Amino acid sequence: MLKFKAIPFAKQQPHAGSVFRHAAAALCIGGPLKKPRRRRRFVSRTRKGVERMEQTGKFSNGRAALGLLALVILAAAQLGAQLLASLPLMVGAPVWLGNVLAGVLYAALGVAGLLLLCGKGLRVTPEECRLAPVRLRPVWAASAVLMPALAAGALLCQPGHWQAGSAEDAAAVAAGAVFFFGAGTGIVEEAVFRGVLMTAVERRWNKTAAVLGPSLAFALLHVLGRELSFAGILQLLAAGTAVGVLFSLVAYESGTVWCGAAMHAVWNMVMIGGVLHIGPEPDGYALLNYVLDSASPLVTGGDFGVEASLPSIAVYLGFSALALVRLKRSKAFAHTA
């Protein structure tokens, strides 16, 4: 009698998966089945880029573009301040009071709108936009006085003659010079260009672009609404960009826009406020005029005025050099420049 060796059950019964694979192969259904691949979770490059930007503090193009809303806030604050300040005049309030209110409201509305844009739009703190802290370094406080003194002094050394203005309300002119053209305009323009816009450009690109880009935009803003020749536009762009670079360097050196705002405000009070006008033609709004005999655009500033003159540009460049020297000593501008 033949004896058969017992075969273990595990070896006698093929695995169910093997049966199905061989059956499929026999039926020519694409060969043996393969183990299904495990699905991988992919994260989009856009999402990765956004997360990386959040970690490094960089802005996306869209987020940086929100900084342009600062220009809308500037225009709206100026218009709103003038409209509100005109209301007391309708009931007989003096003009000087309207000018004071216009300047105060312009600064208040402008800064409030920019703080809202920083917090809700750009999602940065006032300190990151250099809108805080409010402080004034002695070197820039002294520069605020020296800048217009040097520029006006150089222009007053040019041949010319004094002429009284025809402004009837000296108090109104002085109030407008100090509060609206000086404090209001200086604070809001510095908060816009050296605060919000400079921060947005820096976070998107780098500090060099943040100095040059908003400075050129600052110059272009002053071209709008003026009848200038081509040569006058080029001269204004050169002067406006130079003074913009100066205030940008001061903002980086001091860590706040308020030093530049003080310099800007005092400059406007003296050079364009209306208390003293220097130019080739007298200004009827000014209290006092110094009429230049020269017709050279380098002396008179061309179509724009003495702010674009060669003495003014020399002052901008001189104080920019001072800011650069202080920046190099503090190394505040070296990182990501």
Secondary structure, 3 states (H helix, E strand, C coil): CCCCCCCCHHHHCCCHHHHHHHHHHHCCCCCCCCCCCCCCCCCCHHHHHHHHHHHHCCCCHHHHHHHHHHHHHHHHHHHHHHHHHHCHHHHCCCHHHHHHHHHHHHHHHHHHHHHHHHHHHHCCCCCCCCCCCCCCCHHHHHHHHHHHHHHHHHHHCCCEEEEECCCCCHHHHHHHHHHHHHHHHHHHHHHHHHHHHHHHHHHHCCHHHHHHHHHHHHHHHCCCCCCCCHHHHHHHHHHHHHHHHHHHHHHHHHCCCHHHHHHHHHHHHHHCCCCEEEECCCCCCCCEEEEECCCCHHHHCCCCCHHHCHHHHHHHHHHHHHHHHHHHHHCCCCCCC
